């Protein structure tokens, strides 16, 4: 053990002397704050594999699944126990920002960690059943405006969760002032919500484009709006954006990473550069295409302020609908 | 035939060496679990969940292992019923009535193999029933809106007590306890944490698997520690098996019985909540009324052995139908299997058949394979299992404890979960002492959230109108069945229960 410690010290000394960009993460580790199989787990494993394939890290990235509290267990662990770990990154997404904004990680705030970079986004969609009389987003929002009780919107997240907030962002942008009147029904996951849309229990669906894709292909539902700045490439190009229908709403379920708050600037910059290089590579473009990820290219300070804005926006909507005071 | 094509794909998935070995292992362990008094199918599956996770198995292999255990336990239950007059699990209770008298008359071998055949017939027909019925149920699943789901959950709870429990009130208490435990965690309808006391580990609610392993497996260990009934229950008994193969005439005489009771058991299994105990009970009593003209039932009539065995194995298959098609378990053990599915990130329900056809059809094919394996295992090799009855608990129980702790820690890597598991173990021990059934607690914990959410969804969609709950023919029908299922046992229950529990093992208050 003593030998390893000495070797570690020497390595650290050598690394400290070497240039910033060459800072090699000795034992890269990624915490996926959920069980294997979910989105966060995918983020860690896919990025770890691609980084190694591209030669950006020498050693295999170790992926640790630390589930619990919707990411809260991992967040608390990083803040309390791993605060100055230079080798560690943690998978995050809009859900992380939403929970931070709503104070769902008790005693934790977004300032306690350093936000690293995004690796893509899954844009939100609003859809209706294929045989619905509604064909455009304004038609749906008009129906809600004139009689909020007539339209139930189903989504896969909890009330106040990201699927809910997306509808509210759209409703807000369309001039529906009292967003609390929008009737949102929470289901356990997008699949169940779509099933209920097909069963006719609800009139509209809000979710991520990747959840909706299969049902669009099978002809069961039609997407009336994508909440992206402009039309998405490839097979998603047929979906109209909300913006082109006059509703200025953008809702991206981004994926990315944060790092411990006490990570050294050198290590932080090195990680930012690595993930940036990864994002720019062709190999990553293929991964994004294969997994339905749309572009969202933000690193370092730009990503930090993006998350901060997103947290502020979620906080203001959550306050309006009374989830936080 | 699309059905056969799918089934063919299923066999292609199931017939790998790994899956066949897992099925074999599951059948073997399941039969042992079933044969050991006290360890029923629910405990059997619960104990082996950590094993499946620790082995790092994928979804389909895990399910194949655990459903083989499930079917195996249903087979195994009869062994100790017949030889020792102690039911290996609750559904095997009715098998004691004629099985033990047969064994006393020196026909133990015949009784064992006949009941093995009956188990096979029941399970085989029920697997076909599953294949035919589940996809149909999926088609009408779109009729199930939130209100109908709520009614279906209510039906599951109301029929759960039924004839199989000692006391309807205790059953209801257990269900309420489970529903209460389910409210822990962040409420998905509003995002508000409930009963979490700021403990971030509780935000996702209690993990069902931890609860299940604690309640079933660990409490078993506690019961053992307390009673220390040293060797096994079989000590002192000289187990004589005798001739292994029953005469053709006996099988022939029992065939109509097996066919009738398979159908009956299957129906009892499909109804949510009722489960295998009800299946074997109804089967036995119907056959008695139908064919017992000379009053030979209860004195060692082979038909009295065949009827409950075919019935309870058919019910085991039937209980898989609502679990796979609607995500509502038909019995206690399927509730445990449902928890496993959820932990594997597979959501049972109408979408399962389109999104994970490999899982569904692989599982169904594995059931067929397991069935043949079990038939092969249970007739020539029955002697081996009778010897297992003599394994002393002092060797068995530490293994159970070890598997529980290692397994649960292996799943989550959290010591908090171990504490929760111990808590549930102690709770399970206390509740068993009070003769409170444990299955309703699991069902409550597992279904509580969905039940509550569907109620709230239904009412929200209809703008606060509670009459929406009885607004469709389907929901009215479900409520009607639920009411009958709850009230009927109260009326006719007393007589039935007296009979059913006359020979009841006092050891475990676990019902299937």
Contacts between the chains, C-beta under 8 A, distances in Angstrom:
chain1	res1	chain2	res2	distance
A	35	B	343	7.8
A	35	B	345	7.3
A	37	B	344	8.0
A	37	B	345	4.4
A	38	B	345	7.1
A	65	B	413	7.5
A	66	B	413	7.5
A	67	B	204	7.6
A	67	B	412	6.7
A	68	B	200	6.6
A	68	B	201	5.5
A	68	B	203	7.1
A	68	B	204	6.0
A	68	B	412	7.9
A	68	B	414	6.9
A	69	B	200	4.0
A	69	B	201	6.6
A	69	B	202	8.0
A	69	B	203	3.8
A	69	B	204	6.2
A	70	B	186	7.0
A	70	B	203	6.1
A	70	B	204	6.7
A	72	B	200	4.4
A	72	B	203	5.9
A	73	B	200	5.4
A	73	B	201	6.4
A	73	B	414	7.8
A	76	B	200	5.8
A	102	B	191	6.7
A	104	B	186	7.2
A	104	B	191	7.1
A	104	B	193	7.5
A	104	B	203	7.4
A	105	B	200	7.1
A	106	B	198	5.1
A	106	B	200	6.3
A	149	B	463	4.8
A	152	B	460	7.4
A	152	B	461	4.8
A	158	B	186	6.9
A	158	B	187	7.5
A	158	B	188	4.2
A	158	B	189	6.7
A	158	B	190	7.2
A	158	B	191	4.7
A	159	B	188	7.6
A	159	B	189	5.4
A	159	B	190	4.9
A	159	B	191	5.5
A	160	B	190	7.0
A	160	B	191	3.9
A	161	B	191	6.6
A	183	B	460	6.6
A	183	B	461	7.5
A	183	B	463	7.9
A	185	B	146	7.9
A	185	B	457	5.0
A	185	B	460	5.9
A	185	B	461	6.1
A	186	B	188	5.4
A	186	B	189	5.3
A	186	B	453	7.1
A	186	B	457	7.6
A	187	B	453	7.8
A	187	B	457	7.5
A	188	B	188	7.1
A	188	B	347	7.4
A	188	B	450	7.3
A	188	B	453	7.4
A	189	B	347	6.5
A	191	B	347	6.5
A	191	B	351	5.0
A	191	B	355	7.1
A	192	B	347	7.1
A	192	B	349	7.1
A	192	B	351	7.7
A	195	B	141	7.8
A	195	B	142	7.3
A	195	B	349	7.4
A	195	B	350	6.0
A	195	B	351	6.2
A	196	B	145	6.7
A	196	B	146	7.3
A	198	B	142	6.1
A	199	B	142	4.4
A	199	B	143	7.2
A	199	B	144	7.0
A	199	B	145	5.6
A	200	B	145	7.7
A	201	B	145	3.9
A	201	B	146	6.2
A	201	B	457	7.9
A	201	B	461	6.2
A	202	B	461	6.6
A	214	B	355	7.9
A	323	B	190	7.3
A	323	B	191	5.7
A	323	B	192	8.0
